[in-house]
């Protein structure tokens, strides 16, 4: 049994039972039965279910907002006015993408035969979602997998299961076959049972890099396909010609959105040395305007961290940091697990706070000299998910962006995303893409169909015609 706690005030919300291993296996079997039916549906039929789901989510906004805000502590306005409508847009996009999952008529590749390349679903997808964006991450896993013709068994994070459970209810009301979307709840043991179940054909996980490694180890015995969206340590490169006020506002938004509990969050700010002192002061001023507070209050910019343990972890990074704490740096008094927006300057590149994923509202600022050093420092962590470049020089923006080992680079902004654009990283940040048509392709396989024409002359060996 997992006790759910509201991170804004520490009160108990509910108790959710952990799914026993035999029930995980039963959920996988039910998903397999649904898959055999769902795989034969037309793209239009799959699209209609996803469109109905999007409409039901939109109509259920009040309840979904209550569940998400209670479990995560994020400001209600951020979820209700941003994340929820974006999730609805994701579902409608995937509904359209279901009707664009075309094979290729490859023509005559060998004399006497016509070849066609077909896209087919994989089977049962075992998905594991994180606690920082429980609703959106569930949508990103369910939408493309179902659009491609698969069934899904999803495990939400133990602390934040209720929006995913609600999505499953809405999915059934949208007309999905019984068993197509199964939810199992609990911790690492439930996740391990899901990953290693022989009835699961592919595993999709959003979580830490360590979690991704563990999942890969668990999936290897069954040679399962894996899709991993993992940690990040996004750099922001600020050149001397960047408008510092605009930069500070954009970087601070990128650093503190969802209280910094975001793998794409701006975490490392590298500033050209001639403007470094000015930039540090601009960042300090912008951070001082970010208001932690009650998630239901209209004037709250950020909420609490997810748990007291996580707050202690974030504070541990700051208290051990090399360099100097410019602002913040101490847990806030009162109920809830609040931590202030924090800026650390002059840390060493090889130090823990620069290399490790803090996952809180903490920025680290360091100077650089020239493009080569900026790129070297930006690429100098195990992660490769996101980055931003701040400059008025378009040529420099393109030149530097092409040298960064990341999945996405924003120029003169940090964080915006779109349903049509893929999201995913390189290096320790994972493999595969969320969102966009690429996400739907992740959940399908290419098959080669080779059709013999009217009987050609007999062939006497296996050799190309």
C-alpha positions as CSV (number, residue, x, y, z in Angstrom):
1,X,0.0,0.0,0.0
2,X,1.3,3.5,-0.9
3,X,0.2,6.5,1.1
4,X,-0.3,9.6,-1.1
5,X,0.8,12.9,0.5
6,X,0.0,16.4,-0.6
7,X,3.5,18.1,-0.9
8,X,2.0,21.5,-0.3
9,X,0.9,20.8,3.2
10,X,2.0,17.2,4.1
11,X,-1.5,15.9,4.6
12,X,-2.5,12.4,3.5
13,X,-4.6,12.2,0.4
14,X,-5.4,8.6,-0.1
15,X,-4.0,5.1,0.0
16,X,-3.4,3.1,-3.2
17,X,-2.7,-0.6,-3.2
18,X,0.4,-2.0,-4.8
19,X,-0.4,-4.4,-7.7
20,X,0.8,-7.9,-6.8
21,X,3.1,-9.7,-9.3
22,X,0.3,-12.1,-10.3
23,X,-2.0,-9.2,-11.1
24,X,0.7,-7.6,-13.3
25,X,0.9,-10.8,-15.3
26,X,-2.9,-10.8,-15.5
27,X,-2.9,-7.2,-16.8
28,X,-0.4,-8.1,-19.5
29,X,-2.6,-11.1,-20.6
30,X,-5.6,-8.9,-20.8
31,X,-3.6,-6.3,-22.8
32,X,-2.5,-9.1,-25.2
33,X,-6.1,-10.2,-25.8
34,X,-7.1,-6.6,-26.5
35,X,-4.1,-6.1,-28.8
36,X,-5.2,-9.0,-31.0
37,X,-8.5,-7.1,-31.6
38,X,-7.0,-3.6,-31.7
39,X,-4.3,-4.4,-34.2
40,X,-6.9,-5.2,-36.8
41,X,-8.7,-1.9,-36.5
42,X,-8.4,0.7,-39.2
43,X,-6.4,3.9,-38.6
44,X,-9.7,5.8,-38.7
45,X,-11.2,3.7,-35.9
46,X,-8.1,4.2,-33.7
47,X,-8.2,8.0,-34.4
48,X,-11.9,8.2,-33.4
49,X,-11.1,6.6,-30.0
50,X,-8.3,9.0,-29.4
51,X,-10.4,12.0,-30.5
52,X,-13.2,10.9,-28.1
53,X,-10.6,10.5,-25.3
54,X,-9.3,14.1,-26.0
55,X,-12.9,15.4,-25.7
56,X,-13.5,13.5,-22.5
57,X,-10.2,14.8,-21.0
58,X,-11.2,18.4,-21.9
59,X,-14.6,17.9,-20.2
60,X,-12.9,16.4,-17.2
61,X,-10.5,19.3,-16.7
62,X,-11.7,20.2,-13.2
63,X,-11.2,16.7,-11.8
64,X,-7.9,16.1,-13.5
65,X,-6.6,19.4,-12.2
66,X,-7.6,18.6,-8.7
67,X,-5.9,15.2,-8.8
68,X,-2.7,16.5,-10.4
69,X,-2.4,19.6,-8.1
70,X,-3.0,17.6,-5.0
71,X,-0.4,15.0,-5.8
72,X,2.4,17.1,-7.3
73,X,1.9,20.6,-5.7
74,X,2.3,22.4,-9.0
75,X,0.3,25.6,-9.4
76,X,-3.3,24.9,-10.5
77,X,-3.1,27.6,-13.2
78,X,0.0,26.0,-14.7
79,X,-1.7,22.6,-15.1
80,X,-5.3,23.8,-15.9
81,X,-4.2,26.5,-18.4
82,X,-1.1,24.9,-19.8
83,X,-0.3,21.2,-19.3
84,X,-3.9,19.9,-19.6
85,X,-4.8,21.7,-22.8
86,X,-1.4,20.7,-24.2
87,X,-2.2,17.0,-23.4
88,X,-5.5,17.4,-25.2
89,X,-3.6,18.7,-28.2
90,X,-1.2,15.8,-28.0
91,X,-4.1,13.3,-28.1
92,X,-5.6,15.1,-31.1
93,X,-2.3,15.1,-32.9
94,X,-1.8,11.4,-32.3
95,X,-5.3,10.8,-33.6
96,X,-4.2,12.4,-36.8
97,X,-0.9,10.6,-36.8
98,X,-2.7,7.3,-36.6
99,X,-4.0,8.0,-40.1
100,X,-0.5,8.9,-41.4
101,X,1.3,5.7,-40.5
102,X,1.8,4.6,-44.0
103,X,4.1,1.9,-45.5
104,X,6.0,2.5,-48.6
105,X,5.3,1.0,-52.1
106,X,8.9,0.2,-52.8
107,X,8.3,-1.2,-56.3
108,X,10.3,-3.9,-58.1
109,X,13.5,-4.4,-56.2
110,X,14.1,-7.9,-57.6
111,X,13.1,-9.1,-61.1
112,X,9.7,-10.8,-60.9
113,X,8.7,-9.4,-57.5
114,X,7.0,-6.3,-56.1
115,X,8.1,-5.2,-52.7
116,X,6.1,-3.2,-50.2
117,X,7.2,-1.9,-46.8
118,X,4.5,-2.0,-44.1
119,X,4.3,-0.5,-40.6
120,X,2.8,-2.8,-38.0
121,X,2.3,-2.5,-34.3
122,X,4.7,-4.1,-31.9
123,X,2.3,-5.7,-29.4
124,X,2.0,-5.0,-25.6
125,X,3.9,-2.0,-24.4
126,X,5.0,-1.9,-20.7
127,X,5.2,1.8,-19.8
128,X,6.6,3.4,-16.7
129,X,5.8,7.1,-16.1
130,X,7.5,9.6,-13.7
131,X,6.0,11.8,-10.9
132,X,7.0,15.2,-12.2
133,X,4.5,15.3,-15.1
134,X,2.2,12.3,-14.4
135,X,-0.6,13.4,-16.7
136,X,1.4,14.6,-19.7
137,X,3.9,11.7,-19.5
138,X,1.0,9.2,-19.5
139,X,-0.5,10.9,-22.6
140,X,2.9,10.8,-24.3
141,X,3.1,7.0,-23.7
142,X,-0.5,6.0,-24.3
143,X,-1.2,8.2,-27.3
144,X,1.4,7.1,-29.8
145,X,1.3,3.5,-28.7
146,X,-2.4,3.2,-29.2
147,X,-2.3,5.2,-32.4
148,X,0.1,2.6,-33.8
149,X,-2.2,-0.3,-32.9
150,X,-0.6,-1.5,-29.6
151,X,-2.0,-2.2,-26.2
152,X,-0.5,-0.6,-23.1
153,X,0.1,-1.6,-19.5
154,X,1.3,1.5,-17.7
155,X,2.8,2.0,-14.2
156,X,2.5,5.5,-12.9
157,X,4.9,6.7,-10.2
158,X,3.9,5.5,-6.7
159,X,3.3,9.1,-5.5
160,X,1.2,10.3,-8.4
161,X,-1.1,7.5,-9.8
162,X,-4.5,9.1,-9.8
163,X,-4.5,11.1,-13.1
164,X,-3.3,7.9,-14.9
165,X,-6.1,5.9,-13.3
166,X,-8.5,8.5,-14.4
167,X,-7.2,8.4,-17.9
168,X,-7.9,4.7,-18.0
169,X,-11.5,5.3,-17.0
170,X,-11.9,7.9,-19.7
171,X,-10.2,5.6,-22.3
172,X,-12.9,3.0,-21.6
173,X,-15.6,5.6,-22.0
174,X,-14.0,6.6,-25.3
175,X,-14.7,3.2,-26.7
176,X,-11.4,1.4,-26.4
177,X,-11.6,-2.4,-26.2
178,X,-11.6,-3.8,-22.7
179,X,-8.0,-4.4,-21.6
180,X,-6.4,-2.1,-24.2
181,X,-5.1,0.3,-21.4
182,X,-4.2,-1.4,-18.1
183,X,-2.8,0.5,-15.1
184,X,-0.7,-1.2,-12.4
185,X,0.4,0.7,-9.3
186,X,3.3,0.5,-6.9
187,X,7.0,0.8,-6.7
188,X,10.1,-0.7,-8.1
189,X,9.0,-4.3,-7.6
190,X,5.9,-3.7,-9.7
191,X,8.0,-2.0,-12.4
192,X,10.4,-5.0,-12.5
193,X,7.5,-7.4,-12.8
194,X,6.2,-5.4,-15.8
195,X,9.6,-5.0,-17.5
196,X,10.5,-8.7,-17.2
197,X,7.0,-10.2,-18.0
198,X,7.5,-12.3,-21.2
199,X,4.2,-11.0,-22.5
200,X,5.6,-7.5,-22.8
201,X,7.1,-6.8,-26.2
202,X,8.5,-3.3,-25.6
203,X,9.3,-1.2,-22.6
204,X,8.9,2.6,-22.5
205,X,10.2,4.5,-19.5
206,X,10.6,8.2,-18.5
207,X,12.8,8.6,-15.4
208,X,16.3,9.0,-14.2
209,X,19.3,7.7,-16.1
210,X,19.9,5.1,-13.3
211,X,16.3,3.9,-13.8
212,X,16.9,3.6,-17.5
213,X,20.0,1.4,-17.0
214,X,18.0,-0.9,-14.7
215,X,15.2,-1.2,-17.2
216,X,17.7,-2.0,-20.0
217,X,19.2,-4.8,-17.8
218,X,15.7,-6.1,-17.1
219,X,14.7,-6.0,-20.8
220,X,17.8,-7.7,-22.2
221,X,16.8,-11.3,-21.4
222,X,13.7,-11.0,-23.5
223,X,15.4,-8.9,-26.2
224,X,12.7,-6.3,-25.7
225,X,12.7,-3.0,-27.5
226,X,13.3,-0.1,-25.2
227,X,12.3,3.6,-25.4
228,X,14.0,5.7,-22.7
229,X,13.5,9.4,-21.9
230,X,15.9,10.0,-19.1
231,X,17.7,12.7,-17.1
232,X,19.1,16.0,-18.3
233,X,21.4,18.8,-17.3
234,X,20.5,21.5,-19.8
235,X,23.0,24.3,-20.5
236,X,22.1,27.9,-21.5
237,X,25.0,29.6,-23.4
238,X,24.8,33.3,-23.1
239,X,27.0,35.4,-25.5
240,X,28.0,39.0,-24.9
241,X,25.5,40.4,-27.4
242,X,22.4,38.7,-25.8
243,X,19.9,41.1,-24.1
244,X,20.5,40.2,-20.5
245,X,17.1,41.1,-19.2
246,X,15.3,38.9,-21.7
247,X,17.8,36.2,-21.1
248,X,17.3,36.3,-17.4
249,X,13.6,36.1,-17.7
250,X,13.7,33.2,-20.1
251,X,16.4,31.2,-18.3
252,X,14.7,31.6,-14.9
253,X,11.4,30.5,-16.4
254,X,13.2,27.5,-17.8
255,X,14.9,26.8,-14.5
256,X,11.9,27.1,-12.2
257,X,9.0,25.8,-14.2
258,X,7.4,22.9,-12.2
259,X,9.8,23.9,-9.4
260,X,12.8,22.8,-11.5
261,X,11.5,19.2,-11.5
262,X,11.9,18.9,-15.2
263,X,14.6,17.0,-17.2
264,X,14.7,19.8,-19.8
265,X,15.1,22.6,-17.1
266,X,17.8,25.2,-17.6
267,X,20.3,24.2,-15.0
268,X,23.8,25.5,-16.1
269,X,24.2,29.1,-17.3
270,X,27.5,29.7,-19.1
271,X,28.1,33.4,-19.8
272,X,30.7,35.1,-21.9
273,X,33.2,36.5,-19.4
274,X,32.8,40.2,-20.4
275,X,29.2,40.1,-19.2
276,X,29.4,37.5,-16.5
277,X,29.0,39.8,-13.5
278,X,26.0,41.6,-15.1
279,X,24.4,38.3,-16.1
280,X,24.7,36.9,-12.5
281,X,23.0,40.0,-11.2
282,X,20.2,39.9,-13.8
283,X,19.6,36.2,-12.9
284,X,19.5,37.0,-9.2
285,X,16.9,39.8,-9.8
286,X,14.8,37.5,-11.9
287,X,14.9,34.7,-9.4
288,X,13.9,37.0,-6.6
289,X,10.6,37.7,-8.4
290,X,9.6,34.0,-8.6
291,X,7.0,33.4,-5.9
292,X,6.7,30.0,-4.2
293,X,3.3,29.5,-2.6
294,X,0.0,27.7,-2.3
295,X,-0.7,25.8,-5.5
296,X,-4.3,27.1,-5.6
297,X,-3.3,30.7,-5.1
298,X,-3.4,32.9,-8.2
299,X,-0.2,34.6,-7.3
300,X,2.0,31.5,-6.9
301,X,4.6,30.9,-9.6
302,X,6.0,27.6,-8.2
303,X,4.9,25.0,-5.7
304,X,6.7,22.7,-3.4
305,X,9.1,19.9,-4.3
306,X,7.5,16.4,-4.4
307,X,8.6,15.1,-1.0
308,X,10.7,16.0,2.1
309,X,13.3,13.4,1.0
310,X,13.6,15.2,-2.4
311,X,13.9,18.6,-0.7
312,X,16.7,17.2,1.4
313,X,18.4,15.9,-1.7
314,X,18.2,19.2,-3.5
315,X,19.5,21.1,-0.5
316,X,22.3,18.6,-0.2
317,X,23.5,19.5,-3.7
318,X,23.4,23.2,-2.8
319,X,25.1,22.8,0.6
320,X,27.9,20.8,-0.8
321,X,28.4,23.1,-3.9
322,X,31.6,24.7,-4.8
323,X,31.4,28.4,-5.5
324,X,29.0,30.9,-3.8
325,X,25.3,30.9,-3.2
326,X,24.0,34.2,-4.6
327,X,20.4,33.8,-3.5
328,X,18.2,31.1,-2.0
329,X,19.9,28.0,-0.7
330,X,17.9,27.2,2.4
331,X,14.6,25.3,2.7
332,X,11.6,27.5,3.4
333,X,9.8,27.4,6.8
334,X,6.3,26.4,7.3
335,X,4.2,23.4,6.0
336,X,4.9,21.7,2.7
337,X,8.2,20.8,1.0
338,X,9.2,24.2,-0.4
339,X,12.6,25.3,-1.6
340,X,13.4,28.8,-2.9
341,X,14.8,29.6,-6.3
342,X,18.5,29.4,-5.9
343,X,21.6,30.7,-7.8
344,X,25.1,29.3,-7.3
345,X,27.9,31.2,-9.1
346,X,31.5,30.3,-9.8
347,X,31.2,26.5,-9.3
348,X,33.8,24.2,-10.7
349,X,32.9,22.5,-14.0
350,X,33.7,19.1,-12.6
351,X,31.9,19.6,-9.3
352,X,28.8,17.7,-8.3
353,X,26.3,20.5,-8.7
354,X,27.4,21.1,-12.3
355,X,27.6,17.5,-13.3
356,X,24.6,16.0,-11.4
357,X,20.9,16.3,-12.0
358,X,19.7,18.4,-9.0
359,X,16.0,18.4,-10.1
360,X,15.0,21.5,-8.2
361,X,14.8,25.3,-8.7
362,X,18.6,25.7,-8.8
363,X,20.7,27.5,-11.4
364,X,24.5,27.3,-11.6
365,X,26.4,30.2,-13.4
366,X,29.9,29.9,-14.8
367,X,31.9,32.1,-17.2
368,X,33.5,31.1,-20.6
369,X,35.9,32.6,-23.1
370,X,34.9,32.1,-26.7
371,X,32.7,29.7,-28.6
372,X,35.0,26.7,-28.4
373,X,35.1,26.8,-24.6
374,X,31.3,27.4,-24.4
375,X,30.6,24.3,-26.5
376,X,33.1,22.2,-24.6
377,X,31.6,23.1,-21.2
378,X,28.1,22.7,-22.5
379,X,28.9,19.2,-23.8
380,X,30.9,18.3,-20.7
381,X,28.3,16.2,-18.8
382,X,26.9,12.7,-19.3
383,X,23.6,14.1,-20.4
384,X,22.3,15.3,-23.8
385,X,18.6,16.3,-23.6
386,X,18.2,20.0,-24.1
387,X,20.0,23.3,-24.3
388,X,19.6,27.0,-25.3
389,X,21.7,29.6,-27.0
390,X,21.3,33.3,-26.3
391,X,22.7,35.7,-28.9
392,X,21.7,38.4,-31.4
393,X,23.9,36.8,-34.0
394,X,22.0,34.3,-36.2
395,X,25.1,32.8,-37.7
396,X,26.5,32.2,-34.2
397,X,23.2,30.7,-33.0
398,X,23.3,28.2,-35.9
399,X,27.0,27.5,-35.7
400,X,26.9,26.8,-31.9
401,X,23.6,24.9,-32.0
402,X,25.0,22.4,-34.5
403,X,27.9,21.6,-32.2
404,X,25.8,20.8,-29.1
405,X,25.2,17.1,-28.3
406,X,21.6,17.4,-27.4
407,X,18.1,16.5,-28.6
408,X,16.8,20.0,-28.7
409,X,18.3,23.5,-28.8
410,X,16.3,26.7,-28.3
411,X,17.6,30.0,-29.5
412,X,16.8,33.0,-27.2
413,X,14.2,31.0,-25.2
414,X,14.2,27.8,-23.1
415,X,11.4,25.2,-22.7
416,X,8.7,25.6,-25.4
417,X,7.5,22.4,-27.1
418,X,5.0,21.5,-29.7
419,X,3.0,18.3,-30.4
420,X,4.5,18.1,-33.9
421,X,8.1,18.3,-32.7
422,X,10.0,15.2,-31.4
423,X,11.3,15.3,-27.8
424,X,14.2,13.1,-26.7
425,X,17.9,13.1,-26.0
426,X,21.3,11.5,-26.6
427,X,24.0,10.1,-24.4
428,X,22.8,9.5,-20.8
429,X,19.5,11.2,-21.6
430,X,18.1,8.2,-23.4
431,X,17.1,6.7,-26.7
432,X,13.9,7.3,-28.7
433,X,11.5,10.2,-29.1
434,X,8.3,11.4,-27.5
435,X,5.7,13.5,-29.4
436,X,5.5,14.0,-33.1
437,X,5.2,11.4,-35.9
438,X,8.5,10.0,-34.7
439,X,6.9,8.8,-31.5
440,X,4.3,6.8,-33.4
441,X,7.1,5.2,-35.4
442,X,8.8,4.2,-32.2
443,X,5.9,2.0,-31.4
444,X,5.7,0.2,-34.8
445,X,8.0,-2.0,-36.9
446,X,8.7,-2.2,-40.6
447,X,7.8,-5.4,-42.4
448,X,8.8,-6.3,-45.9
449,X,6.1,-7.9,-48.1
450,X,7.5,-9.4,-51.3
451,X,4.9,-10.5,-53.9
452,X,5.9,-12.9,-56.7
453,X,4.6,-12.0,-60.2
454,X,3.4,-14.6,-62.7
455,X,5.7,-17.6,-62.5
456,X,9.2,-16.6,-63.6
457,X,11.9,-19.0,-64.6
458,X,13.1,-21.3,-61.8
459,X,16.1,-20.0,-59.8
460,X,18.9,-22.4,-59.0
461,X,20.4,-20.6,-56.0
462,X,19.9,-17.8,-53.4
463,X,21.3,-14.9,-55.3
464,X,20.0,-11.5,-56.1
465,X,18.0,-11.4,-59.3
